[in-house]
């Protein structure tokens, strides 16, 4: 554990997770053996989520590592409880995505392993050269994207899923639910220890948004080219339409963190969370 030295404490409340929402580590099992690589509405939505799955495990492990590193600087028992639950949830997410990714590798996508090695090098290099405030912003930045994607998947289920039903969709619904559940934790850690909230906005705009766009859309493009989907001109238009429709999900929201007194969990977020809780009750039992 590392004591946080840079910056000054913000004076904001520590844990902003609503009192009636408990972050619960869960261990459901999913059998992906019968799931095909186009498991969502079409190849474009499926390969986008497949690409995201490649990015997730090392990102989740980075979140866990940094949250643990600065745990000793947090005194609020509620936030410490939330941090412990976050770590256990993220560990399970990473494990399940690794299982998915092994199945993708068996489909002959040889670029996955080099990408994984580059991702580890890139994130490790940034952590080595980053001052504490920028390192502390990393988990909050990563969780910004996972909560945004999760919210979109939950709210726009027909756009992503269509008429499909399989174990991978159940897994994604469960993962999205838990990402919504702990959406505030990494930001709360950052806001508790660092008053310069605009650093998170800068981190998103100049590092993590470009890196995420290149990584996820780049891997999606590779998958679609490898499959021959984009070798057919008739598929160019739906591909570009998907990019246009999904891009706002990854490019909006950075400036909200610079707003004075910003806290996650809007009333709309709570409604989305509760609706998803009811929808996947059979998985949560």
Secondary structure, 3 states (H helix, E strand, C coil): CCCCCCCCCCCCCCCCCCCCCCCCCCCCCCCCCCCCCCCCCCHHHHHHHHHHHHHHHHHHHHHHHHHHHCHHHCCCHHHHHHHHHHHHHHHHHHHHHHHHHHHHHCCCCCHHHHHHHHHHHHHHHHHHHCCHHHHHHHHHHHHHHHHHHHHHHHHCHHHHHCCCCCHHHHHHHHHHHHHHHCCCHHHHHHHHHCCCCHHHHHHHHHHHHHHHHHHHHHHHHHHHHHCCHHHCCHHHHHHHHHHHHHHHHHHCCHHHHHCCCCCCCCHHHHHHHHHHHHHCHHHHC
